[in-house]
């Protein structure tokens, strides 16, 4: 009988530990989804602005099925992304105007390389993580 209670006690402890390990895993997944969606939204907006809202880039982005289908980002995130990509587009325009200093054939606006550089930057990763924390979603129960 004593062994039975010890066994029940161990099973209870084990099942409680197992349960507590699943919750952080779900939170971690949601955090990764949020950060990926933030970065992908940033990239899409930057490409649209970098290519002057061309119909070709709009068609590519509209046909792309990357990212999450349900809205993840907050309205404040979208406003921030819009303002940052507008500033980045101005940087690309200035760079384009100074393109005469580059080698022949590399003058003009270079949105693809600029956008990929931003997408891969530690700065964007850090910003996405900060926005996730500020959103309050990290503290919600799932």
Steps between C-alpha positions, in 0.01 A plus 500: 500500500786735585659431159169572331483852652863567412430391142189724481703789643777454241248477217331821617829685518608369160171594335514849653855550370398375160208744490716798599746416222229515231387854585839669440531303178172646373606848609832454324321396180268799518797732557676355195184542290465861615864586427492330159177680409645834611809451286306371200257794516797736519659337195178514297442868580861589425490323163175673404641840590844423356350408165275808503179303554532339157229267381757224444620497861140529625406196293793300639421593860127444460556154354749400772362277774786543747418597853206440725146525367343649813592851616779474753647850513341789682394825333792673673740250345363571153532877554858460617587278205342751261699791640828306510463374144421854383825619660688207345356586159631854539843353577478297177403811304798691639726204421360495147573869453860438603526201265714691252792429736463122459633290218323511168191281498441525874342843500140553603281371776589159645194389697550124492845495658406773746182316603676167545769667707238651729310171522813313610616768742528453873332837532174369353516184714547712811220737404259211438583348840449836673166549325393153611578585863326837475191344344415325826445173313792340684309529828169358377383155601443254216 
